[in-house]
Amino acid sequence: MNLKFELPFWLNGPELNKLKAAAHGWWTKVEQWVQWPLLQMDPETCHMNILDLLAWQRDISRFRGEPEALYRLRVKFAFINSVDAGSTAGLMRILNRLGVGYVEIEERLEERDWDVVLLRLTDSQLSDNPELLRVIVQQYGRTCRRYDFVTITPVALLVAVADFNDDQMTLIATL
């Protein structure tokens, strides 16, 4: 809201313009005071104490060494992450939302126990987010499943194609 005071033309003068500027400044400040509680409901911009209350309300607890930006992101997406929890596609969306990136999930493998779920991640994803991955699996993973982290290592492969048209002949000599 932008406050704009209009004075009648007969109330014009330097002293009244000062009064108009002072009133405008005061009501702008009052407007900020009134809007402050509404701004505290946004996890990305609210005060840290308010963020802790929102996190408690949304069943999020900050783990040791967690950056503030990640904590704010986890609190912001707590509701939608709870909805997505429990499914393979939902876990992939949760990991993507929280900045882990692309993850491959494999379930019910032939050679493994039925309750083991493999999460395939790159080395950098695993080393950058070990505690976050543990918290996500604990909070949003399926209840009766065990999760194993498997690393994907991208390897650059160069293949040269050459045309090979040599003839080969085998001769056998006997005595």
Secondary structure, 3 states (H helix, E strand, C coil): CCCCCCCCHHHCCHHHHHHHHHHHHHHHHHHHHHHHHHHCCCCCCCCHHHHHHHHHHCCCCCCCCCCHHHHHHHHHCHHHHHHHCCCHHHHHHHHHHCCCCCCEEEECCCCCCCCEEEEEEEHHHHHHCHHHHHHHHHHHCCCCCEEEEEEECCCCCCCCCCCCCCCCCCCCCCC
